Amino acid sequence: MGLTLGIIDPHAIEIGSFIIHWYGVIIAAAMYLAIHLSAKEAKKKGLKEDTVVDMALWAIPIGFIGARLYYVLFELDYYLQKPAEILAIWNGGIAIYGGLIAGGLTLYWYTKKHKISLALLLDVLAPNVLLAQSIGRWGNFMNQEAHGGPVNRSFLENLYLPEFIIDQMNINGTYYYPTFLYESLWSLLGFVLIVILRNRKNVLRQGEVALSYVLWYSVGRFFIEGMRTDSLWVGDFMRISQVLSLILFIGAIIIGYLRRQDYPPIPYYTNEVEQQKEGMKVKHQT
């Protein structure tokens, strides 16, 4: 545990054969923060306090299964030869898009079952999921994965990166693009911007917070994926995440446009009346 020749040990705790990986610790912390922030936002929007936690008990495990299944299916030849490694998610190999698809389907089922607005709950969750993705990329950093092609050390130094990141990008004597960091920062910036827009009155209608998440993430993922060396491919010519990013981007634009044509119009996520109520509540509490 700790540092060895500048490289961070991926094991957070190791007692005999009992090992806790930094990858798992970081992913768990990211999910906890997303659930906590979403539960607070859900309460503001009039949903029951335990709605997010109850939903997460279904969506998180199913999402993990979907994320792993997605990855395994696109690396099927490898896992058919080594089936014992299918469950070894602590070594990496979970695909965010697979998790989002499985989690999204679970969320759809949950909202229908409990008669909750799907658009509203997606808006509550979306920016916090983006924040969790930003944090989760540091699990890839600890595993020295999700990186780009080789670069010189001077390239990394010119990015003014801290020494521990530069050292961790040295894998078997070769330095690599820190694409995990690019996506982490892109997601963090998206989280900040979407929350700002979400809290402004009469800007985003219900459902458009989630669509903003799709637009933002798909753009960043499309370009960053093109730099990575561990992409999942369809054949030898198509990066599956880039194709999916493009489909999601176009789909979000079309859905957003069509939803704006509805009459009567879909209510805004945050309107002036809600903000006045929130202000009165705070004033009363103080």
PLY file of the C-alpha trace (Angstrom):
ply
format ascii 1.0
element vertex 286
property float x
property float y
property float z
element edge 285
property int vertex1
property int vertex2
end_header
0.00 0.00 0.00
1.18 3.58 -0.69
3.86 4.69 -3.18
6.32 2.49 -5.02
8.77 4.28 -7.33
6.25 7.10 -7.74
3.42 4.75 -8.77
0.34 4.63 -6.54
-0.59 1.17 -5.30
-4.12 0.34 -6.54
-4.79 -1.45 -3.23
-6.18 0.89 -0.57
-6.13 -1.80 2.13
-4.43 -5.17 1.99
-4.54 -7.60 4.89
-3.46 -11.04 3.76
-5.81 -12.09 0.99
-8.30 -9.38 1.94
-7.95 -6.46 -0.47
-9.91 -3.26 -0.90
-9.07 -1.49 -4.15
-8.90 2.27 -4.53
-11.05 1.82 -7.65
-13.93 0.50 -5.56
-13.46 3.08 -2.80
-13.59 5.96 -5.28
-16.61 4.59 -7.15
-18.46 4.02 -3.86
-17.66 7.55 -2.64
-18.84 9.03 -5.95
-22.14 7.14 -5.79
-22.74 8.13 -2.17
-22.22 11.81 -2.98
-24.54 11.62 -6.00
-27.27 9.94 -3.92
-26.88 12.45 -1.08
-27.10 15.51 -3.34
-29.96 14.02 -5.34
-31.95 13.19 -2.19
-31.66 16.82 -1.03
-32.77 18.11 -4.44
-35.64 15.61 -4.61
-36.98 16.91 -1.29
-36.95 20.46 -2.68
-39.01 19.28 -5.64
-41.68 17.74 -3.43
-40.62 14.10 -3.74
-40.41 11.81 -0.74
-37.05 11.88 1.02
-36.40 8.18 0.52
-37.33 8.19 -3.20
-33.74 8.56 -4.42
-32.31 6.04 -1.95
-35.03 3.52 -2.73
-34.50 3.99 -6.46
-30.71 3.69 -6.07
-31.05 0.31 -4.36
-32.42 -0.95 -7.68
-30.58 1.19 -10.20
-27.01 0.89 -8.86
-26.65 -2.92 -8.84
-28.53 -3.26 -12.15
-26.43 -0.43 -13.56
-23.22 -2.21 -12.54
-24.43 -5.41 -14.17
-25.26 -3.49 -17.33
-21.90 -1.68 -17.30
-19.98 -4.93 -16.94
-22.13 -6.85 -19.41
-21.69 -4.09 -22.00
-17.90 -4.27 -21.61
-17.75 -8.06 -21.63
-19.90 -8.34 -24.76
-17.53 -6.11 -26.71
-14.50 -8.05 -25.41
-16.20 -11.43 -25.68
-13.29 -13.29 -27.28
-11.04 -12.41 -24.35
-13.57 -13.34 -21.66
-14.51 -16.60 -23.33
-10.88 -17.60 -22.88
-10.76 -16.28 -19.30
-14.31 -16.57 -17.89
-13.06 -16.33 -14.31
-12.21 -12.67 -14.93
-15.74 -11.66 -15.87
-16.55 -10.77 -12.26
-13.22 -9.03 -11.55
-14.56 -5.48 -11.88
-11.98 -4.22 -9.37
-9.47 -4.47 -12.20
-11.57 -2.06 -14.26
-13.60 -2.91 -17.31
-16.98 -1.35 -16.68
-18.49 0.77 -19.44
-20.28 3.95 -18.38
-22.69 3.80 -21.30
-23.71 0.27 -20.37
-24.38 1.41 -16.82
-26.38 4.42 -17.98
-28.52 2.31 -20.29
-29.26 -0.33 -17.64
-29.75 2.29 -14.92
-31.99 4.36 -17.18
-34.25 1.41 -17.94
-34.44 0.65 -14.23
-35.34 4.27 -13.52
-38.10 4.13 -16.16
-39.56 1.02 -14.51
-39.29 2.55 -11.04
-41.06 5.80 -11.95
-43.88 3.93 -13.69
-44.32 1.64 -10.71
-44.40 4.49 -8.18
-46.20 6.99 -10.43
-43.38 9.55 -10.31
-42.53 11.95 -13.13
-39.67 10.38 -15.08
-38.55 13.76 -16.45
-38.48 15.34 -12.98
-36.51 12.50 -11.38
-34.03 12.46 -14.28
-33.52 16.20 -13.82
-32.89 15.70 -10.12
-30.32 12.99 -10.79
-28.58 14.11 -13.99
-26.02 16.69 -12.81
-25.13 14.61 -9.76
-24.52 11.56 -11.95
-22.17 13.74 -13.99
-20.34 14.72 -10.80
-20.08 11.05 -9.83
-18.61 10.28 -13.25
-16.05 13.03 -12.74
-14.98 11.52 -9.43
-15.16 7.96 -10.72
-12.57 8.64 -13.43
-9.99 8.86 -10.65
-10.59 5.16 -10.09
-9.26 4.68 -13.64
-6.30 6.84 -12.65
-5.50 4.54 -9.73
-5.66 1.53 -12.07
-3.56 3.31 -14.74
-6.25 2.82 -17.37
-8.53 4.91 -19.62
-5.48 6.77 -20.90
-4.47 7.95 -24.35
-1.45 7.24 -26.51
2.20 7.73 -25.56
3.66 11.20 -24.98
6.90 12.68 -23.68
7.21 13.62 -20.04
7.77 17.22 -21.11
4.27 17.26 -22.65
2.74 16.38 -19.28
4.93 18.91 -17.48
3.75 21.62 -19.89
0.19 20.90 -18.77
1.29 21.99 -15.27
0.10 18.72 -13.81
1.09 17.79 -10.26
3.94 15.34 -10.00
1.78 12.47 -8.71
-0.33 12.54 -11.89
2.73 12.64 -14.14
4.27 9.71 -12.27
1.05 7.69 -12.49
0.95 8.27 -16.25
4.29 6.45 -16.48
3.28 2.89 -17.31
6.13 0.43 -17.82
8.48 3.25 -18.71
6.15 5.07 -21.16
4.15 8.21 -20.44
0.56 8.49 -21.73
-2.08 11.14 -22.33
-4.13 11.59 -19.11
-7.48 11.23 -20.87
-9.05 10.14 -17.59
-8.29 13.67 -16.36
-9.71 15.33 -19.47
-13.01 13.54 -18.99
-13.03 14.14 -15.24
-12.59 17.89 -15.72
-15.11 17.99 -18.57
-17.70 16.25 -16.40
-16.97 18.52 -13.43
-17.39 21.63 -15.58
-20.64 20.22 -16.96
-21.92 19.58 -13.44
-21.29 23.20 -12.45
-22.87 24.67 -15.61
-25.95 22.43 -15.55
-26.62 23.14 -11.86
-26.35 26.89 -12.53
-28.80 26.62 -15.44
-31.10 24.34 -13.47
-31.38 26.86 -10.65
-32.15 29.82 -12.90
-35.84 30.55 -13.17
-37.65 29.91 -16.43
-34.62 28.61 -18.35
-34.85 24.82 -18.53
-38.17 22.98 -18.71
-38.67 19.67 -16.93
-36.68 17.05 -18.78
-34.24 19.54 -20.27
-31.81 19.28 -17.35
-31.37 15.60 -18.22
-31.14 16.42 -21.93
-28.43 19.00 -21.13
-26.51 16.25 -19.37
-26.79 14.00 -22.44
-25.65 16.78 -24.78
-22.71 17.80 -22.60
-21.42 14.34 -21.81
-21.81 12.96 -25.32
-19.79 15.84 -26.84
-16.92 15.39 -24.40
-16.96 11.62 -24.64
-16.95 11.70 -28.46
-13.71 13.69 -28.67
-11.95 12.19 -25.65
-12.78 8.65 -26.77
-10.89 9.32 -29.98
-7.72 9.80 -27.93
-7.98 6.62 -25.86
-6.12 3.40 -26.52
-8.57 1.06 -24.75
-11.74 1.81 -26.70
-14.34 -0.85 -27.37
-14.67 -1.35 -31.12
-17.18 -2.71 -33.59
-14.88 -4.46 -36.04
-11.66 -2.55 -36.74
-13.13 0.73 -37.86
-15.70 2.00 -35.37
-15.34 3.08 -31.74
-18.66 2.09 -30.21
-18.66 4.92 -27.63
-18.19 7.54 -30.35
-21.07 6.12 -32.36
-23.29 6.03 -29.27
-22.24 9.57 -28.32
-23.25 10.82 -31.76
-26.61 9.02 -31.60
-27.33 10.39 -28.13
-26.34 13.94 -29.10
-28.61 13.98 -32.15
-31.39 12.23 -30.25
-31.26 14.75 -27.38
-31.52 17.67 -29.81
-34.53 16.12 -31.58
-36.29 15.25 -28.32
-35.63 18.72 -26.91
-37.01 20.36 -30.04
-40.13 18.19 -30.13
-40.85 18.73 -26.44
-40.75 22.50 -26.97
-43.54 22.16 -29.56
-46.01 20.74 -27.06
-49.04 22.72 -26.00
-49.71 23.45 -23.23
-45.98 23.97 -22.63
-44.05 21.73 -20.27
-43.45 23.53 -16.95
-40.02 24.94 -16.13
-37.84 22.97 -13.74
-37.41 26.08 -11.57
-39.92 28.89 -11.82
-40.41 32.17 -10.01
-43.12 30.82 -7.73
-40.88 27.98 -6.54
-38.01 30.37 -5.86
-40.27 32.66 -3.82
-41.46 29.70 -1.74
-37.86 28.59 -1.19
-36.89 32.12 -0.14
-39.78 32.35 2.31
-38.83 28.98 3.76
-35.22 30.06 4.32
-36.34 33.39 5.79
-38.69 31.60 8.18
-35.94 29.19 9.28
-33.51 32.03 9.99
0 1
1 2
2 3
3 4
4 5
5 6
6 7
7 8
8 9
9 10
10 11
11 12
12 13
13 14
14 15
15 16
16 17
17 18
18 19
19 20
20 21
21 22
22 23
23 24
24 25
25 26
26 27
27 28
28 29
29 30
30 31
31 32
32 33
33 34
34 35
35 36
36 37
37 38
38 39
39 40
40 41
41 42
42 43
43 44
44 45
45 46
46 47
47 48
48 49
49 50
50 51
51 52
52 53
53 54
54 55
55 56
56 57
57 58
58 59
59 60
60 61
61 62
62 63
63 64
64 65
65 66
66 67
67 68
68 69
69 70
70 71
71 72
72 73
73 74
74 75
75 76
76 77
77 78
78 79
79 80
80 81
81 82
82 83
83 84
84 85
85 86
86 87
87 88
88 89
89 90
90 91
91 92
92 93
93 94
94 95
95 96
96 97
97 98
98 99
99 100
100 101
101 102
102 103
103 104
104 105
105 106
106 107
107 108
108 109
109 110
110 111
111 112
112 113
113 114
114 115
115 116
116 117
117 118
118 119
119 120
120 121
121 122
122 123
123 124
124 125
125 126
126 127
127 128
128 129
129 130
130 131
131 132
132 133
133 134
134 135
135 136
136 137
137 138
138 139
139 140
140 141
141 142
142 143
143 144
144 145
145 146
146 147
147 148
148 149
149 150
150 151
151 152
152 153
153 154
154 155
155 156
156 157
157 158
158 159
159 160
160 161
161 162
162 163
163 164
164 165
165 166
166 167
167 168
168 169
169 170
170 171
171 172
172 173
173 174
174 175
175 176
176 177
177 178
178 179
179 180
180 181
181 182
182 183
183 184
184 185
185 186
186 187
187 188
188 189
189 190
190 191
191 192
192 193
193 194
194 195
195 196
196 197
197 198
198 199
199 200
200 201
201 202
202 203
203 204
204 205
205 206
206 207
207 208
208 209
209 210
210 211
211 212
212 213
213 214
214 215
215 216
216 217
217 218
218 219
219 220
220 221
221 222
222 223
223 224
224 225
225 226
226 227
227 228
228 229
229 230
230 231
231 232
232 233
233 234
234 235
235 236
236 237
237 238
238 239
239 240
240 241
241 242
242 243
243 244
244 245
245 246
246 247
247 248
248 249
249 250
250 251
251 252
252 253
253 254
254 255
255 256
256 257
257 258
258 259
259 260
260 261
261 262
262 263
263 264
264 265
265 266
266 267
267 268
268 269
269 270
270 271
271 272
272 273
273 274
274 275
275 276
276 277
277 278
278 279
279 280
280 281
281 282
282 283
283 284
284 285
